[in-house]
Amino acid sequence: MFPNNHRNVWKILVAFLFVPTLLLGQSSPTLEKIKKTKTLTVSVNEFYDPFYIENPNDEFPGLDVELAQEYAKFLDVDLKIIPLRTFDQHARMLEKGDSQIAMAGISSSINRFRDVYFTDPYLISTPAALVNRTALPPEPEGQIVTVQLFRNLNDLTNITGISYSVLANSSNHQFLREAFPKAQVFSYFTNEAALNELKKNNVNAFVADSFYIQALLQKDSSLRANYLPILGVVQEDHISMAIAKRDIEFLYNLNFFIKELKRTGKIQQLINKYFKSNKWVKKE
């Protein structure tokens, strides 16, 4: 059984999943507005490179920006990008009609579903970490290690004394509270602040989503010398686009677009471009 405070949310979700087929024949007011103004307005995450990169190289505007460009091209309209900082800002922009889509590396959740509709995921992430190597037990001497001892965060369950830093009220924060109820978990208003606590040796591990950790390693490969990246899947976090809660037809349109990007390999190309290469990293 679901807790009482989740029952209403699940009723909404069930109703959403079983939308009458009559809606399929209705036009989309959002698409009509986009075509009338000849502009698609998309909000992105101001502080989450490489999903959005401030003052980028023209060839590397950011993964979410490239997705927005593809969709604008699909609709044959111009594109307006608005960088924002918080999920609440994205949700308010959508509700007021000041933007049509939030593409901001957003992970979907039941709580966020109260404010927006989510598309099918275009990326799958997981809670991951950078862990201070000195906090981990040494590998057995004189043996050839053929199996990685720490593949995902659950492998840290039996290691005592590890403390964690994490972005406050994020899905990663929730995961830590549930998976490591007895561990010291310190939360911060930004990922940067949480990462700095690791660098200052105030905690043993910094937890963020796997794409964020991979981006850090692209920006600074020297991190591997002191910190072990743990990137294996412990749970699926769905990174989705968000839209206002009033236009099911627009949601179907976006879902078809995402399906086509996956089918044609465009999504994988973008993953390779931004997370398997550091060419997007700006030189200082």
C-alpha positions as a Python dict, from the first residue, in 0.01 Angstrom:
ca = {
    (1, 'M'): (0, 0, 0),
    (2, 'F'): (111, 355, -66),
    (3, 'P'): (135, 609, 217),
    (4, 'N'): (-173, 834, 244),
    (5, 'N'): (12, 1141, 118),
    (6, 'H'): (100, 958, -204),
    (7, 'R'): (-244, 819, -287),
    (8, 'N'): (-376, 1134, -451),
    (9, 'V'): (-61, 1163, -660),
    (10, 'W'): (-100, 808, -782),
    (11, 'K'): (-468, 869, -866),
    (12, 'I'): (-356, 1159, -1086),
    (13, 'L'): (-87, 941, -1243),
    (14, 'V'): (-329, 659, -1322),
    (15, 'A'): (-575, 906, -1473),
    (16, 'F'): (-293, 1052, -1683),
    (17, 'L'): (-183, 712, -1811),
    (18, 'F'): (-535, 621, -1921),
    (19, 'V'): (-623, 938, -2106),
    (20, 'P'): (-928, 877, -2326),
    (21, 'T'): (-836, 817, -2687),
    (22, 'L'): (-1060, 1110, -2784),
    (23, 'L'): (-776, 1339, -2677),
    (24, 'L'): (-560, 1203, -2954),
    (25, 'G'): (-764, 1393, -3208),
    (26, 'Q'): (-740, 1726, -3030),
    (27, 'S'): (-501, 1997, -3139),
    (28, 'S'): (-224, 2122, -2914),
    (29, 'P'): (-259, 2484, -2794),
    (30, 'T'): (114, 2482, -2713),
    (31, 'L'): (212, 2379, -3064),
    (32, 'E'): (-32, 2633, -3208),
    (33, 'K'): (132, 2908, -3002),
    (34, 'I'): (481, 2801, -3110),
    (35, 'K'): (383, 2801, -3476),
    (36, 'K'): (201, 3135, -3445),
    (37, 'T'): (496, 3309, -3277),
    (38, 'K'): (746, 3108, -3482),
    (39, 'T'): (950, 3068, -3163),
    (40, 'L'): (1014, 2777, -2927),
    (41, 'T'): (1111, 2891, -2576),
    (42, 'V'): (1308, 2642, -2368),
    (43, 'S'): (1445, 2686, -2016),
    (44, 'V'): (1775, 2518, -1928),
    (45, 'N'): (1983, 2468, -1614),
    (46, 'E'): (2221, 2763, -1577),
    (47, 'F'): (2468, 2569, -1360),
    (48, 'Y'): (2480, 2222, -1512),
    (49, 'D'): (2741, 2190, -1783),
    (50, 'P'): (2762, 2022, -2022),
    (51, 'F'): (2380, 2019, -2046),
    (52, 'Y'): (2406, 2398, -2083),
    (53, 'I'): (2738, 2579, -2128),
    (54, 'E'): (2766, 2952, -2070),
    (55, 'N'): (2950, 3135, -2351),
    (56, 'P'): (3028, 2806, -2527),
    (57, 'N'): (3227, 2711, -2831),
    (58, 'D'): (2978, 2715, -3122),
    (59, 'E'): (3029, 2344, -3180),
    (60, 'F'): (2954, 2257, -2814),
    (61, 'P'): (2651, 2458, -2691),
    (62, 'G'): (2547, 2187, -2443),
    (63, 'L'): (2355, 1861, -2465),
    (64, 'D'): (2015, 2006, -2371),
    (65, 'V'): (2069, 2304, -2599),
    (66, 'E'): (2141, 2071, -2890),
    (67, 'L'): (1821, 1878, -2815),
    (68, 'A'): (1627, 2205, -2810),
    (69, 'Q'): (1786, 2303, -3142),
    (70, 'E'): (1682, 1970, -3293),
    (71, 'Y'): (1322, 2015, -3178),
    (72, 'A'): (1306, 2375, -3305),
    (73, 'K'): (1437, 2246, -3640),
    (74, 'F'): (1174, 1970, -3631),
    (75, 'L'): (902, 2237, -3585),
    (76, 'D'): (1070, 2479, -3829),
    (77, 'V'): (1075, 2768, -3579),
    (78, 'D'): (1331, 2987, -3404),
    (79, 'L'): (1471, 2893, -3063),
    (80, 'K'): (1491, 3105, -2746),
    (81, 'I'): (1699, 2967, -2456),
    (82, 'I'): (1640, 3088, -2099),
    (83, 'P'): (1892, 2976, -1830),
    (84, 'L'): (1733, 2926, -1486),
    (85, 'R'): (1861, 2802, -1151),
    (86, 'T'): (1592, 2595, -975),
    (87, 'F'): (1318, 2347, -1058),
    (88, 'D'): (1059, 2583, -908),
    (89, 'Q'): (1165, 2854, -1154),
    (90, 'H'): (1125, 2612, -1445),
    (91, 'A'): (780, 2505, -1321),
    (92, 'R'): (660, 2866, -1279),
    (93, 'M'): (777, 2961, -1629),
    (94, 'L'): (590, 2664, -1776),
    (95, 'E'): (273, 2737, -1578),
    (96, 'K'): (267, 3103, -1687),
    (97, 'G'): (325, 3004, -2048),
    (98, 'D'): (653, 3197, -2065),
    (99, 'S'): (829, 2880, -2182),
    (100, 'Q'): (706, 2562, -2349),
    (101, 'I'): (968, 2310, -2234),
    (102, 'A'): (1218, 2276, -1951),
    (103, 'M'): (1524, 2083, -2072),
    (104, 'A'): (1751, 2110, -1773),
    (105, 'G'): (1890, 1769, -1684),
    (106, 'I'): (1577, 1728, -1469),
    (107, 'S'): (1513, 1395, -1299),
    (108, 'S'): (1144, 1312, -1278),
    (109, 'S'): (980, 1227, -946),
    (110, 'I'): (637, 1187, -789),
    (111, 'N'): (675, 1513, -598),
    (112, 'R'): (768, 1708, -911),
    (113, 'F'): (480, 1546, -1099),
    (114, 'R'): (249, 1764, -888),
    (115, 'D'): (378, 2069, -1077),
    (116, 'V'): (459, 1952, -1431),
    (117, 'Y'): (414, 1670, -1678),
    (118, 'F'): (725, 1472, -1773),
    (119, 'T'): (813, 1322, -2108),
    (120, 'D'): (962, 980, -2151),
    (121, 'P'): (1325, 991, -2034),
    (122, 'Y'): (1589, 1084, -2286),
    (123, 'L'): (1873, 986, -2048),
    (124, 'I'): (1899, 738, -1760),
    (125, 'S'): (2122, 840, -1471),
    (126, 'T'): (2196, 698, -1124),
    (127, 'P'): (2332, 822, -791),
    (128, 'A'): (2713, 811, -818),
    (129, 'A'): (3009, 937, -619),
    (130, 'L'): (3366, 1051, -591),
    (131, 'V'): (3518, 882, -285),
    (132, 'N'): (3844, 974, -117),
    (133, 'R'): (4073, 678, -183),
    (134, 'T'): (4221, 701, 167),
    (135, 'A'): (3877, 622, 316),
    (136, 'L'): (3861, 288, 134),
    (137, 'P'): (4034, -34, 242),
    (138, 'P'): (4355, -107, 50),
    (139, 'E'): (4360, -373, -217),
    (140, 'P'): (4524, -702, -110),
    (141, 'E'): (4899, -688, -164),
    (142, 'G'): (5064, -930, -403),
    (143, 'Q'): (4740, -1015, -582),
    (144, 'I'): (4617, -925, -926),
    (145, 'V'): (4280, -760, -877),
    (146, 'T'): (4044, -863, -1158),
    (147, 'V'): (3716, -748, -1002),
    (148, 'Q'): (3643, -386, -911),
    (149, 'L'): (3563, -382, -541),
    (150, 'F'): (3345, -71, -551),
    (151, 'R'): (3120, -69, -857),
    (152, 'N'): (2823, 122, -718),
    (153, 'L'): (2722, 306, -403),
    (154, 'N'): (2569, -3, -246),
    (155, 'D'): (2920, -152, -230),
    (156, 'L'): (3000, 110, 36),
    (157, 'T'): (2731, -21, 271),
    (158, 'N'): (2976, -225, 480),
    (159, 'I'): (3249, 41, 492),
    (160, 'T'): (3228, 220, 825),
    (161, 'G'): (3308, 583, 892),
    (162, 'I'): (3235, 728, 546),
    (163, 'S'): (3061, 1065, 546),
    (164, 'Y'): (2881, 1212, 246),
    (165, 'S'): (2812, 1553, 94),
    (166, 'V'): (2521, 1601, -146),
    (167, 'L'): (2291, 1861, -301),
    (168, 'A'): (2006, 1930, -58),
    (169, 'N'): (1659, 1793, -139),
    (170, 'S'): (1781, 1618, -453),
    (171, 'S'): (1701, 1261, -557),
    (172, 'N'): (2058, 1174, -456),
    (173, 'H'): (1998, 1322, -110),
    (174, 'Q'): (1685, 1107, -76),
    (175, 'F'): (1877, 797, -188),
    (176, 'L'): (2148, 851, 75),
    (177, 'R'): (1894, 895, 354),
    (178, 'E'): (1726, 567, 260),
    (179, 'A'): (2032, 359, 168),
    (180, 'F'): (2266, 486, 444),
    (181, 'P'): (2038, 580, 736),
    (182, 'K'): (2321, 566, 993),
    (183, 'A'): (2583, 751, 788),
    (184, 'Q'): (2675, 1116, 829),
    (185, 'V'): (2513, 1297, 536),
    (186, 'F'): (2569, 1672, 491),
    (187, 'S'): (2356, 1860, 240),
    (188, 'Y'): (2434, 2187, 62),
    (189, 'F'): (2252, 2438, -158),
    (190, 'T'): (2474, 2368, -461),
    (191, 'N'): (2671, 2075, -597),
    (192, 'E'): (2978, 2298, -607),
    (193, 'A'): (2958, 2358, -232),
    (194, 'A'): (2913, 1986, -167),
    (195, 'L'): (3212, 1902, -387),
    (196, 'N'): (3429, 2158, -206),
    (197, 'E'): (3360, 1979, 122),
    (198, 'L'): (3517, 1669, -28),
    (199, 'K'): (3817, 1864, -155),
    (200, 'K'): (3865, 2019, 191),
    (201, 'N'): (3855, 1668, 347),
    (202, 'N'): (3548, 1755, 554),
    (203, 'V'): (3370, 1449, 407),
    (204, 'N'): (3489, 1125, 247),
    (205, 'A'): (3249, 1113, -47),
    (206, 'F'): (3062, 1352, -275),
    (207, 'V'): (2740, 1214, -422),
    (208, 'A'): (2572, 1342, -739),
    (209, 'D'): (2414, 1194, -1048),
    (210, 'S'): (2641, 989, -1272),
    (211, 'F'): (2642, 1244, -1555),
    (212, 'Y'): (2754, 1519, -1317),
    (213, 'I'): (3042, 1300, -1193),
    (214, 'Q'): (3143, 1211, -1549),
    (215, 'A'): (3143, 1581, -1642),
    (216, 'L'): (3368, 1661, -1345),
    (217, 'L'): (3617, 1399, -1463),
    (218, 'Q'): (3616, 1548, -1813),
    (219, 'K'): (3685, 1895, -1671),
    (220, 'D'): (3957, 1776, -1432),
    (221, 'S'): (4106, 1432, -1500),
    (222, 'S'): (4348, 1478, -1206),
    (223, 'L'): (4055, 1408, -968),
    (224, 'R'): (4111, 1037, -1032),
    (225, 'A'): (4443, 1049, -848),
    (226, 'N'): (4278, 1119, -510),
    (227, 'Y'): (3917, 1014, -565),
    (228, 'L'): (3763, 692, -689),
    (229, 'P'): (3465, 746, -924),
    (230, 'I'): (3182, 504, -843),
    (231, 'L'): (2937, 510, -1133),
    (232, 'G'): (2750, 178, -1133),
    (233, 'V'): (2370, 175, -1137),
    (234, 'V'): (2192, 156, -801),
    (235, 'Q'): (1861, 300, -918),
    (236, 'E'): (1729, 451, -1239),
    (237, 'D'): (1693, 829, -1237),
    (238, 'H'): (1498, 938, -1544),
    (239, 'I'): (1617, 1263, -1700),
    (240, 'S'): (1315, 1400, -1882),
    (241, 'M'): (1177, 1715, -2038),
    (242, 'A'): (904, 1897, -1845),
    (243, 'I'): (598, 2078, -1978),
    (244, 'A'): (296, 2254, -1827),
    (245, 'K'): (14, 2032, -1699),
    (246, 'R'): (-247, 2115, -1959),
    (247, 'D'): (-151, 1984, -2302),
    (248, 'I'): (-146, 1607, -2349),
    (249, 'E'): (-117, 1634, -2727),
    (250, 'F'): (206, 1833, -2691),
    (251, 'L'): (338, 1560, -2461),
    (252, 'Y'): (268, 1296, -2727),
    (253, 'N'): (449, 1509, -2983),
    (254, 'L'): (757, 1541, -2762),
    (255, 'N'): (758, 1173, -2676),
    (256, 'F'): (759, 1084, -3046),
    (257, 'F'): (1048, 1327, -3099),
    (258, 'I'): (1248, 1164, -2816),
    (259, 'K'): (1171, 817, -2951),
    (260, 'E'): (1305, 919, -3293),
    (261, 'L'): (1624, 1067, -3142),
    (262, 'K'): (1687, 736, -2966),
    (263, 'R'): (1603, 528, -3273),
    (264, 'T'): (1836, 722, -3500),
    (265, 'G'): (2123, 718, -3249),
    (266, 'K'): (2124, 1097, -3196),
    (267, 'I'): (2100, 1065, -2817),
    (268, 'Q'): (2396, 828, -2805),
    (269, 'Q'): (2594, 1063, -3028),
    (270, 'L'): (2535, 1346, -2780),
    (271, 'I'): (2634, 1125, -2485),
    (272, 'N'): (2959, 1039, -2661),
    (273, 'K'): (3018, 1402, -2756),
    (274, 'Y'): (2981, 1544, -2405),
    (275, 'F'): (3062, 1260, -2164),
    (276, 'K'): (3330, 1062, -2347),
    (277, 'S'): (3530, 1363, -2461),
    (278, 'N'): (3655, 1685, -2301),
    (279, 'K'): (3648, 1895, -2619),
    (280, 'W'): (3354, 2092, -2478),
    (281, 'V'): (3557, 2203, -2173),
    (282, 'K'): (3653, 2569, -2197),
    (283, 'K'): (4024, 2638, -2168),
    (284, 'E'): (4122, 2876, -1888),
}
